Amino acid sequence: MIIILRYLITVLIIYLLIRFIQKRLQTLSNPQQSDSNTFNRTKNQHADPFEILGVAKNANAAEIKKAYHEALSKYHPDKVEHLGDEIKQVAREKTVQIQRAYEQIK
């Protein structure tokens, strides 16, 4: 009985962790819009690249590069490979958005 209870608790924790990560990725990829429109802004070519990277408009090259690498390490699809297709797709789109923003700024 205790083994089954431990198993159920572990499964519940994993499920909640996956849901949290999904919501967090959606929120980080688009905090202003609702969940139904999360992917639209990711695909938007006109989003502010400084906002995407989280740096000030007067940031120097070193700060921009550091923010770019930090953002990539946070959203790289390889980091969420084991979490499911939806999360991998969000991570891929966010990575593309980060790379485009960096290319526009540098």
Secondary structure as UniProt FT lines:
FT   HELIX           2..29
FT   HELIX           35..37
FT   HELIX           38..43
FT   TURN            45..46
FT   HELIX           49..53
FT   TURN            57..58
FT   HELIX           61..75
FT   HELIX           77..83
FT   HELIX           85..105
//
